[in-house]
């Protein structure tokens, strides 16, 4: 094979190799671009869901607070509790969307406290404190949402929150023990 033909072959093969490398690079670049766009779309969707959950939680808490204030002023229908439970369900649903375990746990505790708000004080404690305790629970949950939004550490619950939680969770434990006793006696 003479040198001219060999040079032609080498040039052709080099061109073909360059075209193959270029095509592979273009395919890889397109794949990376599509992956980036998918990742960005997912991140945008998650961010929008997170913002929606945050807004839903804040709105539910403010609605709950308004319901309690109206109830204590006797400015609400006597059948206001289904409305309360609906707002608490909205708060519970929003809590499920948060990635922070601390925030989810605190909101779920808060929902339990507000669901059984009539049990926020022990029987030996003056029940006149109940409205104050319930409002303090709501204010603490709003504060926790604010801390979460700012990216700061979620603070420890204040004494009023812990007191309300203690009363409610004691009631829940007693209720569960009674259900278990009934189940055992019927077995």
C-alpha positions as CSV (number, residue, x, y, z in Angstrom):
1,X,0.0,0.0,0.0
2,X,1.5,3.2,-1.0
3,X,1.8,6.1,1.4
4,X,-0.9,8.3,-0.2
5,X,-3.5,5.6,0.2
6,X,-2.3,4.9,3.7
7,X,-2.5,8.6,4.6
8,X,-6.1,8.6,3.2
9,X,-7.0,5.7,5.3
10,X,-5.5,7.2,8.4
11,X,-7.1,10.5,7.8
12,X,-10.5,8.8,7.2
13,X,-10.2,6.7,10.3
14,X,-9.2,9.7,12.3
15,X,-12.1,11.7,11.1
16,X,-14.4,8.7,11.8
17,X,-13.0,8.3,15.3
18,X,-13.4,12.1,15.9
19,X,-16.9,12.0,14.7
20,X,-17.7,9.0,17.0
21,X,-16.1,10.7,20.0
22,X,-18.1,13.9,19.1
23,X,-21.3,12.0,18.8
24,X,-20.7,10.2,22.1
25,X,-20.0,13.5,23.8
26,X,-23.2,15.0,22.3
27,X,-25.3,12.1,23.5
28,X,-23.7,12.2,27.0
29,X,-24.2,16.0,27.1
30,X,-27.9,15.7,26.2
31,X,-28.4,12.9,28.8
32,X,-26.7,15.1,31.5
33,X,-28.8,18.1,30.5
34,X,-32.0,16.0,30.7
35,X,-31.0,14.6,34.0
36,X,-30.3,18.1,35.3
37,X,-33.7,19.3,34.1
38,X,-35.4,16.3,35.7
39,X,-33.6,16.9,39.0
40,X,-34.4,20.6,38.9
41,X,-38.1,19.9,38.2
42,X,-38.2,17.5,41.1
43,X,-36.5,20.0,43.4
44,X,-38.9,22.7,42.3
45,X,-41.9,20.4,42.9
46,X,-40.6,19.4,46.4
47,X,-39.9,23.1,47.3
48,X,-43.4,24.0,46.2
49,X,-44.9,21.1,48.2
50,X,-42.8,22.1,51.2
51,X,-44.0,25.7,50.9
52,X,-47.6,24.6,50.6
53,X,-47.3,22.4,53.6
54,X,-45.7,25.2,55.6
55,X,-48.4,27.6,54.6
56,X,-51.1,25.0,55.3
57,X,-49.7,24.4,58.8
58,X,-49.5,28.1,59.7
59,X,-53.0,28.7,58.4
60,X,-54.4,25.7,60.3
61,X,-52.8,26.9,63.5
62,X,-54.1,30.4,63.1
63,X,-57.6,29.0,62.3
64,X,-57.5,26.8,65.4
65,X,-56.4,29.7,67.6
66,X,-59.2,31.8,66.2
67,X,-61.7,29.0,66.9
68,X,-60.6,28.7,70.5
69,X,-60.7,32.4,71.1
70,X,-64.2,32.6,69.7
71,X,-65.3,29.6,71.7
72,X,-64.1,31.1,75.0
73,X,-65.9,34.4,74.2
74,X,-69.0,32.3,73.4
75,X,-68.9,33.7,69.9
76,X,-69.0,30.4,68.0
77,X,-71.6,27.8,67.1
78,X,-72.2,25.0,69.7
79,X,-71.1,22.5,67.0
80,X,-67.7,24.1,66.5
81,X,-65.6,21.1,67.3
82,X,-66.0,19.4,63.9
83,X,-64.6,22.6,62.4
84,X,-61.7,22.3,65.0
85,X,-61.1,18.7,64.1
86,X,-61.0,19.6,60.4
87,X,-58.3,22.2,60.9
88,X,-56.4,19.8,63.1
89,X,-56.6,17.2,60.3
90,X,-55.2,19.8,57.9
91,X,-52.3,20.4,60.3
92,X,-51.7,16.7,60.7
93,X,-51.6,16.3,56.9
94,X,-49.1,19.3,56.6
95,X,-46.9,17.7,59.3
96,X,-46.5,14.6,57.2
97,X,-44.8,16.7,54.4
98,X,-41.9,18.0,56.5
99,X,-38.6,16.2,56.3
100,X,-37.6,17.3,59.8
101,X,-38.4,14.5,62.3
102,X,-38.2,17.0,65.2
103,X,-40.8,19.3,63.5
104,X,-43.1,16.4,62.6
105,X,-43.0,15.0,66.1
106,X,-43.7,18.4,67.7
107,X,-46.6,19.1,65.3
108,X,-48.0,15.6,65.8
109,X,-47.8,16.1,69.6
110,X,-49.5,19.5,69.2
111,X,-52.3,18.0,67.2
112,X,-52.9,15.4,70.0
113,X,-52.9,18.1,72.6
114,X,-55.3,20.3,70.7
115,X,-57.5,17.3,69.8
116,X,-57.9,16.5,73.5
117,X,-57.8,20.1,74.7
118,X,-60.3,19.4,77.4
119,X,-57.7,17.2,79.1
120,X,-54.9,19.8,79.0
121,X,-55.0,20.2,82.8
122,X,-54.9,17.7,85.6
123,X,-58.1,17.3,87.6
124,X,-56.4,18.9,90.6
125,X,-55.3,21.9,88.6
126,X,-57.7,24.9,88.2
127,X,-59.4,24.4,84.8
128,X,-59.5,28.2,84.4
129,X,-56.0,27.8,83.1
130,X,-57.1,25.7,80.2
131,X,-57.6,28.5,77.7
132,X,-54.2,30.0,78.6
133,X,-52.5,26.6,78.2
134,X,-54.2,25.9,74.8
135,X,-53.2,29.3,73.4
136,X,-49.6,28.8,74.7
137,X,-49.5,25.4,72.9
138,X,-50.6,27.0,69.6
139,X,-48.1,29.9,70.1
140,X,-45.3,27.4,70.7
141,X,-46.2,25.5,67.5
142,X,-46.2,28.7,65.5
143,X,-42.9,29.6,67.0
144,X,-41.5,26.1,66.1
145,X,-42.6,26.5,62.5
146,X,-40.9,29.9,62.4
147,X,-37.6,28.3,63.8
148,X,-37.9,25.6,61.2
149,X,-38.5,28.2,58.4
150,X,-35.4,30.2,59.5
151,X,-33.3,27.0,59.6
152,X,-32.6,27.3,63.3
153,X,-32.7,24.5,65.9
154,X,-36.2,23.8,67.2
155,X,-36.3,25.0,70.8
156,X,-37.3,22.9,73.8
157,X,-41.0,23.2,74.6
158,X,-41.9,25.7,77.4
159,X,-43.4,24.7,80.7
160,X,-46.9,25.5,79.6
161,X,-46.6,23.2,76.6
162,X,-45.1,20.4,78.7
163,X,-47.9,20.8,81.2
164,X,-50.6,20.6,78.6
165,X,-48.9,17.6,77.0
166,X,-48.6,15.8,80.3
167,X,-52.3,16.2,81.0
168,X,-53.3,15.0,77.6
169,X,-50.9,12.1,77.3
170,X,-51.9,11.0,80.8
171,X,-55.5,11.0,79.7
172,X,-54.7,9.1,76.5
173,X,-52.8,6.4,78.6
174,X,-55.7,6.1,80.9
175,X,-58.1,5.8,78.0
176,X,-55.9,3.1,76.3
177,X,-55.6,1.2,79.6
178,X,-59.4,1.3,80.0
179,X,-59.9,-0.1,76.5
180,X,-57.4,-2.9,77.2
181,X,-59.2,-3.7,80.5
182,X,-62.5,-3.8,78.6
183,X,-61.0,-6.1,75.9
184,X,-59.6,-8.5,78.5
185,X,-62.9,-8.6,80.4
186,X,-64.8,-9.4,77.2
187,X,-62.4,-12.1,76.1
